[in-house]
Amino acid sequence: MKNQLMRVGTVYLPVSDPGTSAIWYQEKLGAVTNYSDDEKVILDLADQSFFLVKAEQDQSANFVDHRGNERFSLTFEVDGEAVLQDLHYRLKGLGVQTGEIEDRGHAGRNFVFSDPDGNLFDVWSELSPAYKERWGG
């Protein structure tokens, strides 16, 4: 059973309007649209497929932890703190709702941002060792 699951291939995100959301992901995060219809848009972003799926109002991929804090379910990795700071600055400049850069007591730094539908995403300044080994990051 070891190593049967090789990677995450697709992430599904609930959005109110897939077409409008796709434009936001393209303009703010550099995503590329691969497919689009009235119910979904498929994007390439961070070496993954993201399906932006038309959902009921006030849906998001977030969850509330045991302390009552709304949490993200996905962390993007960047290669170093300088890249993290540059991305943070750029997203804020583009009007993206962006939290402050944090020290969470582990290697690297993080910040959280959200899309227009309130889906939260984390960004971490450390590439995982497996990614670096495989792709030379």
N, CA, C and O atoms as CSV, one atom per row, in Angstrom:
chain,resi,resn,atom,element,x,y,z
A,1,MET,N,N,0.815,-1.193,0.000
A,1,MET,CA,C,0.000,0.000,0.000
A,1,MET,C,C,0.866,1.268,0.000
A,1,MET,O,O,0.369,2.350,-0.310
A,2,LYS,N,N,2.121,1.147,0.336
A,2,LYS,CA,C,3.011,2.305,0.386
A,2,LYS,C,C,3.126,2.961,-0.992
A,2,LYS,O,O,3.293,2.283,-2.006
A,3,ASN,N,N,3.034,4.297,-1.006
A,3,ASN,CA,C,3.226,5.113,-2.195
A,3,ASN,C,C,2.189,4.900,-3.294
A,3,ASN,O,O,2.466,5.205,-4.454
A,4,GLN,N,N,1.019,4.393,-2.969
A,4,GLN,CA,C,0.001,4.273,-4.000
A,4,GLN,C,C,-0.569,5.632,-4.377
A,4,GLN,O,O,-0.833,5.879,-5.553
A,5,LEU,N,N,-0.762,6.508,-3.416
A,5,LEU,CA,C,-1.226,7.855,-3.727
A,5,LEU,C,C,0.000,8.693,-4.071
A,5,LEU,O,O,0.843,8.943,-3.210
A,6,MET,N,N,0.099,9.120,-5.307
A,6,MET,CA,C,1.316,9.769,-5.779
A,6,MET,C,C,1.303,11.290,-5.673
A,6,MET,O,O,2.340,11.899,-5.415
A,7,ARG,N,N,0.132,11.912,-5.871
A,7,ARG,CA,C,0.070,13.367,-5.797
A,7,ARG,C,C,-1.385,13.789,-5.768
A,7,ARG,O,O,-2.281,13.002,-6.073
A,8,VAL,N,N,-1.605,15.021,-5.404
A,8,VAL,CA,C,-2.938,15.599,-5.522
A,8,VAL,C,C,-3.035,16.172,-6.928
A,8,VAL,O,O,-2.233,17.024,-7.311
A,9,GLY,N,N,-4.002,15.712,-7.687
A,9,GLY,CA,C,-4.125,16.148,-9.077
A,9,GLY,C,C,-5.076,17.298,-9.268
A,9,GLY,O,O,-4.856,18.143,-10.136
A,10,THR,N,N,-6.137,17.352,-8.472
A,10,THR,CA,C,-7.176,18.352,-8.684
A,10,THR,C,C,-7.702,18.867,-7.355
A,10,THR,O,O,-7.891,18.105,-6.407
A,11,VAL,N,N,-7.933,20.162,-7.302
A,11,VAL,CA,C,-8.556,20.808,-6.157
A,11,VAL,C,C,-9.861,21.419,-6.659
A,11,VAL,O,O,-9.876,22.084,-7.695
A,12,TYR,N,N,-10.955,21.198,-5.931
A,12,TYR,CA,C,-12.257,21.747,-6.288
A,12,TYR,C,C,-12.571,22.893,-5.338
A,12,TYR,O,O,-12.502,22.738,-4.119
A,13,LEU,N,N,-12.918,24.048,-5.906
A,13,LEU,CA,C,-13.236,25.211,-5.098
A,13,LEU,C,C,-14.642,25.705,-5.425
A,13,LEU,O,O,-14.976,25.896,-6.595
A,14,PRO,N,N,-15.463,25.913,-4.404
A,14,PRO,CA,C,-16.791,26.465,-4.644
A,14,PRO,C,C,-16.692,27.971,-4.893
A,14,PRO,O,O,-16.030,28.695,-4.149
A,15,VAL,N,N,-17.360,28.424,-5.947
A,15,VAL,CA,C,-17.384,29.846,-6.275
A,15,VAL,C,C,-18.793,30.246,-6.705
A,15,VAL,O,O,-19.591,29.398,-7.104
A,16,SER,N,N,-19.091,31.525,-6.622
A,16,SER,CA,C,-20.429,31.991,-7.002
A,16,SER,C,C,-20.572,32.125,-8.514
A,16,SER,O,O,-21.653,31.888,-9.054
A,17,ASP,N,N,-19.493,32.503,-9.205
A,17,ASP,CA,C,-19.528,32.680,-10.660
A,17,ASP,C,C,-18.190,32.204,-11.230
A,17,ASP,O,O,-17.197,32.926,-11.143
A,18,PRO,N,N,-18.149,31.007,-11.808
A,18,PRO,CA,C,-16.875,30.466,-12.288
A,18,PRO,C,C,-16.133,31.367,-13.279
A,18,PRO,O,O,-14.910,31.490,-13.200
A,19,GLY,N,N,-16.852,31.992,-14.205
A,19,GLY,CA,C,-16.191,32.848,-15.191
A,19,GLY,C,C,-15.531,34.061,-14.567
A,19,GLY,O,O,-14.388,34.389,-14.887
A,20,THR,N,N,-16.248,34.725,-13.677
A,20,THR,CA,C,-15.699,35.897,-12.987
A,20,THR,C,C,-14.536,35.493,-12.087
A,20,THR,O,O,-13.520,36.185,-12.026
A,21,SER,N,N,-14.692,34.366,-11.388
A,21,SER,CA,C,-13.613,33.880,-10.516
A,21,SER,C,C,-12.383,33.531,-11.329
A,21,SER,O,O,-11.264,33.822,-10.908
A,22,ALA,N,N,-12.568,32.909,-12.491
A,22,ALA,CA,C,-11.430,32.539,-13.337
A,22,ALA,C,C,-10.614,33.773,-13.723
A,22,ALA,O,O,-9.383,33.736,-13.714
A,23,ILE,N,N,-11.296,34.855,-14.058
A,23,ILE,CA,C,-10.587,36.095,-14.398
A,23,ILE,C,C,-9.756,36.573,-13.206
A,23,ILE,O,O,-8.610,36.989,-13.375
A,24,TRP,N,N,-10.329,36.514,-12.006
A,24,TRP,CA,C,-9.598,36.919,-10.801
A,24,TRP,C,C,-8.349,36.050,-10.626
A,24,TRP,O,O,-7.264,36.577,-10.381
A,25,TYR,N,N,-8.490,34.729,-10.749
A,25,TYR,CA,C,-7.351,33.824,-10.580
A,25,TYR,C,C,-6.290,34.065,-11.656
A,25,TYR,O,O,-5.096,33.953,-11.381
A,26,GLN,N,N,-6.711,34.392,-12.861
A,26,GLN,CA,C,-5.755,34.691,-13.921
A,26,GLN,C,C,-4.997,35.982,-13.620
A,26,GLN,O,O,-3.768,36.022,-13.677
A,27,GLU,N,N,-5.752,37.042,-13.296
A,27,GLU,CA,C,-5.132,38.349,-13.092
A,27,GLU,C,C,-4.293,38.434,-11.817
A,27,GLU,O,O,-3.241,39.074,-11.810
A,28,LYS,N,N,-4.744,37.804,-10.757
A,28,LYS,CA,C,-4.056,37.936,-9.470
A,28,LYS,C,C,-2.984,36.874,-9.239
A,28,LYS,O,O,-1.955,37.149,-8.622
A,29,LEU,N,N,-3.231,35.644,-9.744
A,29,LEU,CA,C,-2.331,34.527,-9.429
A,29,LEU,C,C,-1.652,33.916,-10.645
A,29,LEU,O,O,-0.831,33.009,-10.502
A,30,GLY,N,N,-1.979,34.396,-11.836
A,30,GLY,CA,C,-1.340,33.876,-13.042
A,30,GLY,C,C,-1.867,32.536,-13.515
A,30,GLY,O,O,-1.178,31.837,-14.258
A,31,ALA,N,N,-3.067,32.159,-13.107
A,31,ALA,CA,C,-3.658,30.889,-13.535
A,31,ALA,C,C,-3.955,30.929,-15.038
A,31,ALA,O,O,-4.108,31.996,-15.632
A,32,VAL,N,N,-4.030,29.742,-15.630
A,32,VAL,CA,C,-4.341,29.586,-17.045
A,32,VAL,C,C,-5.605,28.735,-17.159
A,32,VAL,O,O,-5.701,27.674,-16.543
A,33,THR,N,N,-6.569,29.203,-17.945
A,33,THR,CA,C,-7.817,28.464,-18.133
A,33,THR,C,C,-7.629,27.372,-19.173
A,33,THR,O,O,-7.120,27.618,-20.267
A,34,ASN,N,N,-8.051,26.151,-18.815
A,34,ASN,CA,C,-7.998,25.006,-19.732
A,34,ASN,C,C,-9.362,24.620,-20.268
A,34,ASN,O,O,-9.468,24.039,-21.348
A,35,TYR,N,N,-10.409,24.942,-19.515
A,35,TYR,CA,C,-11.765,24.562,-19.918
A,35,TYR,C,C,-12.743,25.474,-19.189
A,35,TYR,O,O,-12.491,25.919,-18.070
A,36,SER,N,N,-13.863,25.740,-19.850
A,36,SER,CA,C,-14.871,26.585,-19.232
A,36,SER,C,C,-16.255,26.225,-19.756
A,36,SER,O,O,-16.437,26.023,-20.957
A,37,ASP,N,N,-17.229,26.146,-18.853
A,37,ASP,CA,C,-18.635,26.063,-19.226
A,37,ASP,C,C,-19.438,26.822,-18.172
A,37,ASP,O,O,-18.853,27.499,-17.327
A,38,ASP,N,N,-20.747,26.723,-18.208
A,38,ASP,CA,C,-21.581,27.504,-17.286
A,38,ASP,C,C,-21.443,27.081,-15.830
A,38,ASP,O,O,-21.761,27.861,-14.932
A,39,GLU,N,N,-20.974,25.859,-15.578
A,39,GLU,CA,C,-20.933,25.333,-14.216
A,39,GLU,C,C,-19.543,25.250,-13.610
A,39,GLU,O,O,-19.400,25.119,-12.395
A,40,LYS,N,N,-18.520,25.324,-14.448
A,40,LYS,CA,C,-17.164,25.179,-13.916
A,40,LYS,C,C,-16.137,25.768,-14.873
A,40,LYS,O,O,-16.384,25.928,-16.068
A,41,VAL,N,N,-14.989,26.081,-14.311
A,41,VAL,CA,C,-13.810,26.469,-15.074
A,41,VAL,C,C,-12.661,25.641,-14.523
A,41,VAL,O,O,-12.511,25.505,-13.309
A,42,ILE,N,N,-11.851,25.089,-15.416
A,42,ILE,CA,C,-10.680,24.324,-14.995
A,42,ILE,C,C,-9.439,25.176,-15.260
A,42,ILE,O,O,-9.187,25.612,-16.384
A,43,LEU,N,N,-8.682,25.396,-14.201
A,43,LEU,CA,C,-7.476,26.219,-14.269
A,43,LEU,C,C,-6.232,25.391,-14.014
A,43,LEU,O,O,-6.278,24.398,-13.288
A,44,ASP,N,N,-5.121,25.799,-14.609
A,44,ASP,CA,C,-3.786,25.338,-14.224
A,44,ASP,C,C,-3.208,26.408,-13.313
A,44,ASP,O,O,-3.121,27.576,-13.691
A,45,LEU,N,N,-2.813,26.004,-12.107
A,45,LEU,CA,C,-2.237,26.927,-11.137
A,45,LEU,C,C,-1.331,26.139,-10.204
A,45,LEU,O,O,-1.760,25.151,-9.609
A,46,ALA,N,N,-0.101,26.563,-10.074
A,46,ALA,CA,C,0.858,25.938,-9.159
A,46,ALA,C,C,0.995,24.446,-9.437
A,46,ALA,O,O,1.035,23.634,-8.512
A,47,ASP,N,N,1.067,24.093,-10.717
A,47,ASP,CA,C,1.265,22.703,-11.139
A,47,ASP,C,C,0.129,21.785,-10.692
A,47,ASP,O,O,0.346,20.599,-10.441
A,48,GLN,N,N,-1.077,22.332,-10.595
A,48,GLN,CA,C,-2.281,21.578,-10.210
A,48,GLN,C,C,-3.428,22.003,-11.112
A,48,GLN,O,O,-3.374,23.056,-11.749
A,49,SER,N,N,-4.455,21.184,-11.159
A,49,SER,CA,C,-5.718,21.580,-11.773
A,49,SER,C,C,-6.647,22.058,-10.674
A,49,SER,O,O,-6.845,21.370,-9.672
A,50,PHE,N,N,-7.214,23.236,-10.863
A,50,PHE,CA,C,-8.201,23.783,-9.947
A,50,PHE,C,C,-9.523,23.879,-10.689
A,50,PHE,O,O,-9.615,24.540,-11.723
A,51,PHE,N,N,-10.541,23.223,-10.163
A,51,PHE,CA,C,-11.886,23.326,-10.712
A,51,PHE,C,C,-12.631,24.376,-9.904
A,51,PHE,O,O,-12.853,24.198,-8.706
A,52,LEU,N,N,-13.016,25.462,-10.548
A,52,LEU,CA,C,-13.862,26.470,-9.925
A,52,LEU,C,C,-15.294,26.062,-10.245
A,52,LEU,O,O,-15.732,26.167,-11.391
A,53,VAL,N,N,-16.020,25.598,-9.238
A,53,VAL,CA,C,-17.336,25.001,-9.437
A,53,VAL,C,C,-18.413,25.943,-8.910
A,53,VAL,O,O,-18.335,26.419,-7.777
A,54,LYS,N,N,-19.423,26.207,-9.745
A,54,LYS,CA,C,-20.539,27.051,-9.315
A,54,LYS,C,C,-21.231,26.371,-8.134
A,54,LYS,O,O,-21.653,25.218,-8.220
A,55,ALA,N,N,-21.334,27.110,-7.037
A,55,ALA,CA,C,-21.871,26.551,-5.793
A,55,ALA,C,C,-22.995,27.434,-5.266
A,55,ALA,O,O,-23.218,28.545,-5.746
A,56,GLU,N,N,-23.688,26.913,-4.276
A,56,GLU,CA,C,-24.700,27.701,-3.580
A,56,GLU,C,C,-24.033,28.900,-2.927
A,56,GLU,O,O,-22.830,28.880,-2.663
A,57,GLN,N,N,-24.802,29.934,-2.669
A,57,GLN,CA,C,-24.284,31.153,-2.064
A,57,GLN,C,C,-23.657,30.858,-0.693
A,57,GLN,O,O,-24.125,29.991,0.045
A,58,ASP,N,N,-22.603,31.589,-0.374
A,58,ASP,CA,C,-21.908,31.519,0.912
A,58,ASP,C,C,-21.226,30.183,1.179
A,58,ASP,O,O,-21.076,29.795,2.337
A,59,GLN,N,N,-20.812,29.477,0.141
A,59,GLN,CA,C,-20.027,28.256,0.292
A,59,GLN,C,C,-18.555,28.601,0.141
A,59,GLN,O,O,-18.199,29.501,-0.619
A,60,SER,N,N,-17.698,27.885,0.866
A,60,SER,CA,C,-16.257,28.038,0.686
A,60,SER,C,C,-15.579,26.731,1.055
A,60,SER,O,O,-16.207,25.827,1.607
A,61,ALA,N,N,-14.306,26.638,0.748
A,61,ALA,CA,C,-13.505,25.460,1.078
A,61,ALA,C,C,-12.953,25.541,2.498
A,61,ALA,O,O,-12.215,24.649,2.916
A,62,ASN,N,N,-13.286,26.570,3.235
A,62,ASN,CA,C,-12.768,26.773,4.591
A,62,ASN,C,C,-13.476,25.865,5.594
A,62,ASN,O,O,-14.509,25.269,5.290
A,63,PHE,N,N,-12.913,25.773,6.776
A,63,PHE,CA,C,-13.550,25.063,7.878
A,63,PHE,C,C,-13.255,25.802,9.176
A,63,PHE,O,O,-12.350,26.635,9.234
A,64,VAL,N,N,-14.019,25.493,10.210
A,64,VAL,CA,C,-13.834,26.111,11.519
A,64,VAL,C,C,-13.176,25.076,12.431
A,64,VAL,O,O,-13.683,23.966,12.594
A,65,ASP,N,N,-12.038,25.454,13.025
A,65,ASP,CA,C,-11.339,24.520,13.907
A,65,ASP,C,C,-12.004,24.463,15.288
A,65,ASP,O,O,-12.989,25.160,15.533
A,66,HIS,N,N,-11.471,23.643,16.175
A,66,HIS,CA,C,-12.084,23.423,17.491
A,66,HIS,C,C,-12.071,24.674,18.383
A,66,HIS,O,O,-12.776,24.725,19.391
A,67,ARG,N,N,-11.285,25.661,18.020
A,67,ARG,CA,C,-11.250,26.917,18.783
A,67,ARG,C,C,-12.157,27.988,18.181
A,67,ARG,O,O,-12.228,29.110,18.681
A,68,GLY,N,N,-12.851,27.625,17.097
A,68,GLY,CA,C,-13.762,28.572,16.466
A,68,GLY,C,C,-13.122,29.463,15.414
A,68,GLY,O,O,-13.738,30.430,14.967
A,69,ASN,N,N,-11.885,29.149,15.010
A,69,ASN,CA,C,-11.183,29.941,14.000
A,69,ASN,C,C,-11.450,29.382,12.610
A,69,ASN,O,O,-11.350,28.175,12.392
A,70,GLU,N,N,-11.791,30.265,11.665
A,70,GLU,CA,C,-11.953,29.838,10.279
A,70,GLU,C,C,-10.574,29.570,9.700
A,70,GLU,O,O,-9.658,30.379,9.845
A,71,ARG,N,N,-10.435,28.417,9.038
A,71,ARG,CA,C,-9.123,27.976,8.555
A,71,ARG,C,C,-9.139,27.689,7.063
A,71,ARG,O,O,-10.182,27.384,6.485
A,72,PHE,N,N,-7.981,27.788,6.457
A,72,PHE,CA,C,-7.753,27.415,5.064
A,72,PHE,C,C,-7.572,25.906,4.984
A,72,PHE,O,O,-7.267,25.250,5.980
A,73,SER,N,N,-7.764,25.364,3.787
A,73,SER,CA,C,-7.538,23.932,3.598
A,73,SER,C,C,-6.409,23.658,2.612
A,73,SER,O,O,-6.183,22.510,2.229
A,74,LEU,N,N,-5.698,24.707,2.197
A,74,LEU,CA,C,-4.664,24.538,1.182
A,74,LEU,C,C,-3.529,25.516,1.439
A,74,LEU,O,O,-3.769,26.694,1.707
A,75,THR,N,N,-2.286,25.029,1.358
A,75,THR,CA,C,-1.101,25.876,1.483
A,75,THR,C,C,-0.297,25.817,0.193
A,75,THR,O,O,0.056,24.736,-0.279
A,76,PHE,N,N,-0.011,26.976,-0.372
A,76,PHE,CA,C,0.920,27.085,-1.491
A,76,PHE,C,C,2.318,27.249,-0.918
A,76,PHE,O,O,2.493,27.861,0.135
A,77,GLU,N,N,3.321,26.701,-1.613
A,77,GLU,CA,C,4.711,26.865,-1.210
A,77,GLU,C,C,5.420,27.770,-2.210
A,77,GLU,O,O,5.182,27.688,-3.415
A,78,VAL,N,N,6.298,28.636,-1.696
A,78,VAL,CA,C,7.167,29.444,-2.539
A,78,VAL,C,C,8.601,29.184,-2.109
A,78,VAL,O,O,8.836,28.620,-1.040
A,79,ASP,N,N,9.551,29.585,-2.923
A,79,ASP,CA,C,10.954,29.264,-2.684
A,79,ASP,C,C,11.668,30.395,-1.956
A,79,ASP,O,O,12.419,31.163,-2.558
A,80,GLY,N,N,11.424,30.487,-0.648
A,80,GLY,CA,C,12.172,31.419,0.184
A,80,GLY,C,C,11.372,32.615,0.660
A,80,GLY,O,O,10.326,32.960,0.109
A,81,GLU,N,N,11.902,33.235,1.703
A,81,GLU,CA,C,11.209,34.367,2.323
A,81,GLU,C,C,11.178,35.596,1.429
A,81,GLU,O,O,10.213,36.360,1.479
A,82,ALA,N,N,12.197,35.811,0.616
A,82,ALA,CA,C,12.178,36.962,-0.291
A,82,ALA,C,C,11.034,36.824,-1.293
A,82,ALA,O,O,10.347,37.803,-1.583
A,83,VAL,N,N,10.825,35.621,-1.821
A,83,VAL,CA,C,9.725,35.375,-2.756
A,83,VAL,C,C,8.391,35.557,-2.038
A,83,VAL,O,O,7.458,36.141,-2.589
A,84,LEU,N,N,8.304,35.056,-0.807
A,84,LEU,CA,C,7.086,35.225,-0.010
A,84,LEU,C,C,6.766,36.710,0.173
A,84,LEU,O,O,5.622,37.127,-0.012
A,85,GLN,N,N,7.768,37.502,0.535
A,85,GLN,CA,C,7.560,38.935,0.744
A,85,GLN,C,C,7.158,39.635,-0.548
A,85,GLN,O,O,6.280,40.498,-0.538
A,86,ASP,N,N,7.792,39.269,-1.662
A,86,ASP,CA,C,7.440,39.863,-2.955
A,86,ASP,C,C,5.996,39.534,-3.339
A,86,ASP,O,O,5.257,40.408,-3.794
A,87,LEU,N,N,5.596,38.273,-3.156
A,87,LEU,CA,C,4.234,37.863,-3.479
A,87,LEU,C,C,3.229,38.584,-2.584
A,87,LEU,O,O,2.193,39.051,-3.057
A,88,HIS,N,N,3.532,38.670,-1.312
A,88,HIS,CA,C,2.665,39.367,-0.361
A,88,HIS,C,C,2.458,40.819,-0.795
A,88,HIS,O,O,1.328,41.306,-0.830
A,89,TYR,N,N,3.530,41.492,-1.119
A,89,TYR,CA,C,3.481,42.889,-1.561
A,89,TYR,C,C,2.666,43.020,-2.848
A,89,TYR,O,O,1.840,43.925,-2.968
A,90,ARG,N,N,2.893,42.125,-3.808
A,90,ARG,CA,C,2.199,42.178,-5.096
A,90,ARG,C,C,0.706,41.943,-4.924
A,90,ARG,O,O,-0.107,42.671,-5.494
A,91,LEU,N,N,0.337,40.921,-4.136
A,91,LEU,CA,C,-1.086,40.640,-3.926
A,91,LEU,C,C,-1.790,41.808,-3.241
A,91,LEU,O,O,-2.894,42.189,-3.630
A,92,LYS,N,N,-1.151,42.369,-2.226
A,92,LYS,CA,C,-1.748,43.538,-1.561
A,92,LYS,C,C,-1.929,44.676,-2.559
A,92,LYS,O,O,-2.955,45.356,-2.552
A,93,GLY,N,N,-0.938,44.882,-3.410
A,93,GLY,CA,C,-1.016,45.936,-4.419
A,93,GLY,C,C,-2.114,45.705,-5.441
A,93,GLY,O,O,-2.629,46.657,-6.027
A,94,LEU,N,N,-2.477,44.445,-5.660
A,94,LEU,CA,C,-3.558,44.105,-6.583
A,94,LEU,C,C,-4.922,44.116,-5.909
A,94,LEU,O,O,-5.932,43.791,-6.533
A,95,GLY,N,N,-4.950,44.492,-4.628
A,95,GLY,CA,C,-6.214,44.579,-3.915
A,95,GLY,C,C,-6.729,43.275,-3.365
A,95,GLY,O,O,-7.898,43.181,-2.989
A,96,VAL,N,N,-5.872,42.253,-3.307
A,96,VAL,CA,C,-6.269,40.958,-2.756
A,96,VAL,C,C,-6.314,41.065,-1.238
A,96,VAL,O,O,-5.402,41.623,-0.627
A,97,GLN,N,N,-7.363,40.537,-0.629
A,97,GLN,CA,C,-7.458,40.529,0.835
A,97,GLN,C,C,-6.348,39.617,1.360
A,97,GLN,O,O,-6.372,38.405,1.144
A,98,THR,N,N,-5.387,40.212,2.045
A,98,THR,CA,C,-4.153,39.532,2.423
A,98,THR,C,C,-3.823,39.804,3.884
A,98,THR,O,O,-3.808,40.956,4.316
A,99,GLY,N,N,-3.559,38.740,4.649
A,99,GLY,CA,C,-3.142,38.877,6.035
A,99,GLY,C,C,-1.673,39.236,6.129
A,99,GLY,O,O,-0.964,39.280,5.124
A,100,GLU,N,N,-1.230,39.487,7.334
A,100,GLU,CA,C,0.170,39.841,7.567
A,100,GLU,C,C,1.064,38.600,7.494
A,100,GLU,O,O,0.595,37.481,7.701
A,101,ILE,N,N,2.337,38.800,7.202
A,101,ILE,CA,C,3.310,37.711,7.224
A,101,ILE,C,C,3.516,37.310,8.678
A,101,ILE,O,O,3.715,38.160,9.547
A,102,GLU,N,N,3.466,36.002,8.933
A,102,GLU,CA,C,3.502,35.480,10.301
A,102,GLU,C,C,4.682,34.542,10.523
A,102,GLU,O,O,5.149,33.872,9.601
A,103,ASP,N,N,5.147,34.511,11.749
A,103,ASP,CA,C,6.071,33.488,12.236
A,103,ASP,C,C,5.227,32.552,13.082
A,103,ASP,O,O,4.765,32.935,14.157
A,104,ARG,N,N,5.023,31.335,12.614
A,104,ARG,CA,C,4.168,30.375,13.325
A,104,ARG,C,C,4.956,29.387,14.172
A,104,ARG,O,O,4.407,28.387,14.633
A,105,GLY,N,N,6.239,29.661,14.378
A,105,GLY,CA,C,7.040,28.810,15.251
A,105,GLY,C,C,7.664,27.614,14.557
A,105,GLY,O,O,8.200,26.732,15.228
A,106,HIS,N,N,7.611,27.556,13.245
A,106,HIS,CA,C,8.270,26.495,12.481
A,106,HIS,C,C,9.136,27.164,11.416
A,106,HIS,O,O,9.164,28.391,11.320
A,107,ALA,N,N,9.822,26.386,10.639
A,107,ALA,CA,C,10.680,26.941,9.592
A,107,ALA,C,C,9.872,27.838,8.662
A,107,ALA,O,O,8.725,27.536,8.330
A,108,GLY,N,N,10.475,28.929,8.253
A,108,GLY,CA,C,9.840,29.813,7.280
A,108,GLY,C,C,8.768,30.711,7.859
A,108,GLY,O,O,8.541,30.749,9.069
A,109,ARG,N,N,8.123,31.424,6.974
A,109,ARG,CA,C,7.050,32.361,7.323
A,109,ARG,C,C,5.840,32.047,6.443
A,109,ARG,O,O,5.951,31.363,5.426
A,110,ASN,N,N,4.681,32.565,6.859
A,110,ASN,CA,C,3.427,32.323,6.148
A,110,ASN,C,C,2.590,33.584,6.091
A,110,ASN,O,O,2.776,34.510,6.880
A,111,PHE,N,N,1.668,33.604,5.147
A,111,PHE,CA,C,0.569,34.570,5.169
A,111,PHE,C,C,-0.648,33.916,4.537
A,111,PHE,O,O,-0.538,32.919,3.824
A,112,VAL,N,N,-1.806,34.494,4.809
A,112,VAL,CA,C,-3.068,33.970,4.297
A,112,VAL,C,C,-3.691,35.028,3.398
A,112,VAL,O,O,-3.627,36.222,3.691
A,113,PHE,N,N,-4.299,34.578,2.291
A,113,PHE,CA,C,-5.067,35.486,1.436
A,113,PHE,C,C,-6.372,34.803,1.072
A,113,PHE,O,O,-6.536,33.602,1.282
A,114,SER,N,N,-7.302,35.583,0.520
A,114,SER,CA,C,-8.582,34.995,0.125
A,114,SER,C,C,-8.979,35.449,-1.263
A,114,SER,O,O,-8.592,36.519,-1.732
A,115,ASP,N,N,-9.775,34.590,-1.910
A,115,ASP,CA,C,-10.345,34.953,-3.204
A,115,ASP,C,C,-11.644,35.728,-2.965
A,115,ASP,O,O,-12.058,35.870,-1.814
A,116,PRO,N,N,-12.291,36.227,-4.002
A,116,PRO,CA,C,-13.503,37.029,-3.809
A,116,PRO,C,C,-14.668,36.268,-3.162
A,116,PRO,O,O,-15.572,36.892,-2.608
A,117,ASP,N,N,-14.659,34.937,-3.223
A,117,ASP,CA,C,-15.709,34.134,-2.595
A,117,ASP,C,C,-15.383,33.763,-1.159
A,117,ASP,O,O,-16.154,33.048,-0.519
A,118,GLY,N,N,-14.250,34.237,-0.637
A,118,GLY,CA,C,-13.882,33.967,0.747
A,118,GLY,C,C,-13.100,32.689,0.959
A,118,GLY,O,O,-12.833,32.323,2.104
A,119,ASN,N,N,-12.718,31.988,-0.117
A,119,ASN,CA,C,-11.859,30.815,0.030
A,119,ASN,C,C,-10.494,31.289,0.515
A,119,ASN,O,O,-9.858,32.123,-0.129
A,120,LEU,N,N,-10.046,30.758,1.646
A,120,LEU,CA,C,-8.764,31.135,2.234
A,120,LEU,C,C,-7.649,30.233,1.725
A,120,LEU,O,O,-7.843,29.033,1.529
A,121,PHE,N,N,-6.476,30.828,1.514
A,121,PHE,CA,C,-5.290,30.082,1.100
A,121,PHE,C,C,-4.115,30.553,1.937
A,121,PHE,O,O,-3.987,31.737,2.250
A,122,ASP,N,N,-3.268,29.613,2.291
A,122,ASP,CA,C,-2.043,29.894,3.023
A,122,ASP,C,C,-0.891,29.893,2.028
A,122,ASP,O,O,-0.935,29.181,1.025
A,123,VAL,N,N,0.140,30.689,2.301
A,123,VAL,CA,C,1.375,30.667,1.519
A,123,VAL,C,C,2.516,30.496,2.498
A,123,VAL,O,O,2.596,31.211,3.497
A,124,TRP,N,N,3.399,29.553,2.219
A,124,TRP,CA,C,4.534,29.230,3.089
A,124,TRP,C,C,5.821,29.449,2.328
A,124,TRP,O,O,5.896,29.141,1.139
A,125,SER,N,N,6.823,29.969,2.980
A,125,SER,CA,C,8.082,30.329,2.334
A,125,SER,C,C,9.042,29.161,2.128
A,125,SER,O,O,10.180,29.366,1.707
A,126,GLU,N,N,8.606,27.960,2.416
A,126,GLU,CA,C,9.503,26.801,2.313
A,126,GLU,C,C,8.977,25.786,1.302
A,126,GLU,O,O,7.832,25.345,1.403
A,127,LEU,N,N,9.798,25.420,0.341
A,127,LEU,CA,C,9.442,24.314,-0.544
A,127,LEU,C,C,9.679,23.007,0.201
A,127,LEU,O,O,10.670,22.871,0.919
A,128,SER,N,N,8.784,22.055,0.037
A,128,SER,CA,C,8.946,20.777,0.721
A,128,SER,C,C,10.196,20.059,0.205
A,128,SER,O,O,10.530,20.181,-0.973
A,129,PRO,N,N,10.891,19.311,1.073
A,129,PRO,CA,C,12.100,18.598,0.650
A,129,PRO,C,C,11.844,17.649,-0.520
A,129,PRO,O,O,12.692,17.533,-1.404
A,130,ALA,N,N,10.711,16.975,-0.548
A,130,ALA,CA,C,10.399,16.052,-1.647
A,130,ALA,C,C,10.293,16.810,-2.970
A,130,ALA,O,O,10.755,16.323,-4.003
A,131,TYR,N,N,9.692,17.989,-2.943
A,131,TYR,CA,C,9.578,18.789,-4.165
A,131,TYR,C,C,10.966,19.224,-4.642
A,131,TYR,O,O,11.287,19.130,-5.826
A,132,LYS,N,N,11.772,19.697,-3.709
A,132,LYS,CA,C,13.130,20.141,-4.080
A,132,LYS,C,C,13.925,18.985,-4.675
A,132,LYS,O,O,14.627,19.154,-5.672
A,133,GLU,N,N,13.812,17.816,-4.064
A,133,GLU,CA,C,14.556,16.655,-4.538
A,133,GLU,C,C,14.096,16.254,-5.937
A,133,GLU,O,O,14.916,15.954,-6.804
A,134,ARG,N,N,12.809,16.250,-6.147
A,134,ARG,CA,C,12.258,15.803,-7.427
A,134,ARG,C,C,12.452,16.827,-8.526
A,134,ARG,O,O,12.795,16.459,-9.649
A,135,TRP,N,N,12.240,18.117,-8.231
A,135,TRP,CA,C,12.204,19.143,-9.269
A,135,TRP,C,C,13.355,20.140,-9.183
A,135,TRP,O,O,13.452,21.042,-10.015
A,136,GLY,N,N,14.217,19.990,-8.197
A,136,GLY,CA,C,15.386,20.860,-8.104
A,136,GLY,C,C,15.064,22.287,-7.708
A,136,GLY,O,O,15.772,23.220,-8.087
A,137,GLY,N,N,13.972,22.458,-6.930
A,137,GLY,CA,C,13.565,23.803,-6.516
A,137,GLY,C,C,14.472,24.431,-5.509
A,137,GLY,O,O,14.234,25.562,-5.084
